[in-house]
Amino acid sequence: MDEDKVDSLAIEAWKKTVDVQQHFNEICMKIRNVFATLIAGLCALIGILETRAKDIMIPAFGYEIHGVLFVFLGIFGISMLFYFVDRHWYHRLLVGSVMSGLDVEQYLSQRAPGFSLTSKIGDNSALDITKCTVSNWILFLLAKVLFAEVTEKEGKYLLRSDAKLAIFYKSVAYLSVIAFLFFAWAGGIVAVPTD
């Protein structure tokens, strides 16, 4: 196959790879949008249960359990489910398309300038939390508490997409566990008196 034909095929492969990257990125953003909407709705449900239906107690296992506790459990489960689908399903597909794009760009950049979209996005997507600010310290601590990887590169601390996803989903999940425990301790679980 002649060199011009190979270059033409490589350009077509690059275009298709960018389309695939956009496709998986849109899917990931839609997943996060649905998640945020669902969590907002569940938080509204907690408010309604607390203000208008304070006495909703559900008998189970010799206890009466406030309905809000089931919502907190739902938030935890939904958060971890969406994290799994986003991080371990579609995000991996996005990363695969990015790796493919890098391979094609490496070939094309030797032929002509301007084929560096994937690599430029990758270079600029990490969040630099090196500077000593309150928000950076909070992000650093959240990453450590939530077992999200903080990458150290050239003296900088970076949050890459995997760590950002963990902070986004796991912070909601773990906060719901803390709220569950607090609410249970504050009277959300009551032993049923035996006669």
DODREN-530055 format. One line per 2 residues: number of its first residue (from 0); their letters; for each residue x, y, z of C-alpha. Coordinates in steps of 0.05 Angstrom, whole numbers, plus 5000, padded with zeros to 4 digits. Layout:
NUM> a> X Y Z ~ ...
***
This chain:
0> md> 5000 5000 5000 ~ 5029 5068 4982
2> ed> 5046 5120 5035 ~ 4991 5169 5015
4> kv> 4938 5115 5023 ~ 4965 5096 5092
6> ds> 4964 5170 5113 ~ 4893 5177 5087
8> la> 4871 5115 5126 ~ 4906 5141 5189
10> ie> 4869 5207 5184 ~ 4803 5171 5177
12> aw> 4821 5127 5237 ~ 4838 5189 5277
14> kk> 4771 5222 5260 ~ 4733 5159 5279
16> tv> 4773 5153 5344 ~ 4756 5224 5363
18> dv> 4683 5209 5349 ~ 4686 5148 5394
20> qq> 4720 5188 5449 ~ 4664 5240 5444
22> hf> 4612 5185 5446 ~ 4639 5153 5509
24> ne> 4650 5220 5542 ~ 4577 5239 5529
26> ic> 4554 5173 5559 ~ 4596 5185 5621
28> mk> 4568 5256 5629 ~ 4497 5230 5620
30> ir> 4509 5178 5675 ~ 4534 5232 5722
32> nv> 4475 5277 5704 ~ 4425 5222 5720
34> fa> 4462 5206 5784 ~ 4461 5279 5807
36> tl> 4387 5285 5791 ~ 4371 5221 5827
38> ia> 4410 5241 5889 ~ 4376 5309 5890
40> gl> 4309 5274 5887 ~ 4327 5227 5944
42> ca> 4351 5286 5986 ~ 4284 5320 5973
44> li> 4250 5256 5995 ~ 4290 5258 6060
46> gi> 4266 5329 6072 ~ 4194 5309 6059
48> le> 4198 5248 6104 ~ 4229 5290 6160
50> tr> 4181 5349 6157 ~ 4115 5318 6135
52> ak> 4119 5245 6154 ~ 4161 5243 6217
54> di> 4127 5182 6245 ~ 4138 5134 6187
56> mi> 4167 5075 6225 ~ 4174 5008 6190
58> pa> 4175 4946 6233 ~ 4233 4898 6218
60> fg> 4271 4847 6259 ~ 4240 4868 6325
62> ye> 4255 4942 6313 ~ 4219 5001 6284
64> ih> 4262 5035 6232 ~ 4249 5105 6207
66> gv> 4236 5110 6132 ~ 4293 5160 6123
68> lf> 4343 5106 6140 ~ 4321 5066 6079
70> vf> 4331 5127 6036 ~ 4403 5134 6063
72> lg> 4415 5061 6046 ~ 4386 5074 5977
74> if> 4433 5133 5967 ~ 4493 5089 5986
76> gi> 4472 5033 5940 ~ 4457 5079 5882
78> sm> 4522 5117 5890 ~ 4563 5053 5889
80> lf> 4524 5025 5830 ~ 4533 5088 5789
82> yf> 4607 5090 5809 ~ 4615 5019 5784
84> vd> 4579 5033 5718 ~ 4616 5098 5705
86> rh> 4686 5080 5730 ~ 4692 5006 5713
88> wy> 4649 5004 5651 ~ 4643 5066 5607
90> hr> 4704 5102 5634 ~ 4748 5043 5614
92> ll> 4719 5046 5544 ~ 4735 5120 5542
94> vg> 4806 5107 5566 ~ 4814 5053 5512
96> sv> 4791 5101 5458 ~ 4840 5153 5485
98> ms> 4898 5103 5483 ~ 4879 5086 5411
100> gl> 4876 5160 5394 ~ 4946 5170 5423
102> dv> 4973 5115 5379 ~ 4943 5145 5316
104> eq> 4965 5215 5335 ~ 5036 5191 5347
106> yl> 5038 5165 5276 ~ 5004 5227 5245
108> sq> 5044 5278 5284 ~ 5107 5251 5250
110> ra> 5074 5264 5183 ~ 5040 5332 5194
112> pg> 5030 5381 5251 ~ 4963 5390 5286
114> fs> 4946 5319 5306 ~ 4951 5326 5381
116> lt> 4880 5334 5407 ~ 4880 5270 5449
118> sk> 4948 5282 5478 ~ 4933 5356 5494
120> ig> 4868 5337 5529 ~ 4905 5284 5569
122> dn> 4961 5333 5588 ~ 4910 5384 5613
124> sa> 4856 5342 5645 ~ 4891 5326 5711
126> ld> 4875 5373 5769 ~ 4938 5401 5801
128> it> 4928 5404 5876 ~ 5000 5421 5894
130> kc> 4989 5493 5914 ~ 4973 5502 5988
132> tv> 4901 5525 5988 ~ 4842 5503 6031
134> sn> 4806 5473 5971 ~ 4868 5434 5949
136> wi> 4878 5407 6020 ~ 4805 5386 6023
138> lf> 4812 5350 5955 ~ 4876 5317 5978
140> ll> 4845 5293 6043 ~ 4782 5270 6007
142> ak> 4824 5231 5958 ~ 4862 5197 6015
144> vl> 4800 5181 6056 ~ 4762 5155 5995
146> fa> 4822 5113 5970 ~ 4829 5154 5907
148> ev> 4898 5155 5877 ~ 4936 5221 5880
150> te> 4990 5219 5826 ~ 5057 5251 5840
152> ke> 5092 5275 5777 ~ 5151 5323 5772
154> gk> 5139 5349 5843 ~ 5064 5360 5831
156> yl> 5005 5325 5862 ~ 4952 5310 5809
158> lr> 4882 5284 5812 ~ 4869 5245 5748
160> sd> 4801 5223 5723 ~ 4799 5159 5765
162> ak> 4810 5199 5829 ~ 4759 5252 5809
164> la> 4707 5198 5796 ~ 4721 5166 5864
166> if> 4713 5234 5899 ~ 4649 5249 5860
168> yk> 4613 5183 5876 ~ 4645 5157 5940
170> sv> 4638 5223 5978 ~ 4562 5218 5969
172> ay> 4562 5144 5987 ~ 4604 5151 6050
174> ls> 4566 5213 6072 ~ 4502 5174 6067
176> vi> 4532 5120 6112 ~ 4552 5173 6163
178> af> 4482 5204 6159 ~ 4451 5135 6167
180> lf> 4492 5120 6230 ~ 4478 5188 6260
182> fa> 4403 5184 6245 ~ 4399 5113 6272
184> wa> 4435 5134 6336 ~ 4389 5195 6343
186> gg> 4326 5153 6347 ~ 4317 5126 6277
188> iv> 4319 5054 6302 ~ 4276 5038 6362
190> av> 4268 4970 6395 ~ 4196 4946 6396
192> pt> 4174 4934 6468 ~ 4155 4863 6483
194> d> 4094 4849 6525
***
